[in-house]
Amino acid sequence: MHIYVLYRQLQMNLRALILHISFWIFYVSLELYVLYNYSHQLDAPWVYIIFYAINIGLCYGILWSLNIENTKGQDTLAIPVRCLAVFACYLLCKWIANYYLYHTATPVSSWESFKTFAASSFLRGAVFIFPAIFYRMSGYLSDYKKRFLIAEKVQLTALKEKAELQANLAESRNAYLQQQLNPHLLFNALNFVYSRVFKHSADGARALQLLTEILRYTISESGADGKTDLPAEITQIENLIEINRFRYDTPLQLDVRIENIGGDERILPLILLTLTENIFKHGNLRDPVNRALLEIRQDESGALFYHSHNLKKSRSDHTRSSQIGLKNIRIRLDFAYPGKYDLAIHETDDFFTLTLKLIL
């Protein structure tokens, strides 16, 4: 058994190594291709090998610096201090490479020359810092989601007895809050990326801003009743729709009708947002003949109606995950709204229709 576990670990590490190498080969090849088309000349291959090794080293140095696991038992200032130390090493390596390869004058001969050298090095290094930030951020989000799903699974096994369920919910909530020890790291990184992206793409910056709002909403603490304001959930649905409009290279074939949403109603968070996410994950939204529909409204009694209808993708790779997601939603609704909701799903080979009626 021990040998098998070791074999699996080596296999996963090898797969990760191949993925990283493939990414950098593609990235470097793309840059050199663009550079050659622009200048019609390239330096000697070993020059690029040296400078790309320095830049890629900066990427992995920042990746190591942002690892929260390495700061356990240390001051939280360890992260920025490590980042500054890595960047200082990067500047030193760049200076040595410039000096011995191009025999340029030392960039630290004066304060102005040093500032020019540091600024140009930072702009170049930022291109390699961004992948490190996104890689670490995606890892944290994946870990948050994994822990949250594990906590929900623990909750499901405790549904037989109400007292035991409440105890597990409290434990789950504490575990979830522990995942938010350093949320400022994530959002500070997103704000930094936003400020850089905004200079080059207004659409990209807007999409990043919307993503930040959704992430902040998903990890924010609910009220004492475990619910959030209905308009807040609707706002994140609108943000999700806008993000996906940026993703598609053709107009999004989706009709959205959101009407009569009360300002004082509260709802279990992420229920409607998850259902809306499934439309983009599993739906074909490129067919103008079979446009998708998303409708959210309240009647005079305050009952909430959620209705979606969309053409399915030809072959979905997420069918199983969708079924698990809908099952989890039913269980959450059973706990929070027993006897006060009706979730109906109609599915054919081509179309998927979902209707939720909820008494808030």
Buried (B, 14 or more C-beta within 10 A) or exposed (E): EEEEEEEEEEEEEEEEEEEBEEEBEEBBEEEBEEBEEEEEEEEEEEEBEBBBEBBBBBBBBBBBBBEBEEBEEEEEEBBEEBBEEBBEBBBEBBBEBBEEBEEEEEBEEEEEEBEEBBEEBEEBBBBBBBBBBEBBBEEBBEEBEEBBEEBBEBBBEBEEEEEEBEEBBEBBBEBBEEBEEEBEBBBEBBEBBBEBBBEEEEEBBBBBBBBBBBBBBBBEEEEEEBBBBBEEBBBBBEBBBBBBBBEEEEEBBBEBEEEEBEEEBBBBBBBBBBBBBBBBBBBBBBEEEBBBBBBBBBEEEEBBBBBBBBBBBEEBEEEEEBEEBBEBBEBBBEBBBEEEBBBEEEEEEEBBBBBBBBEB
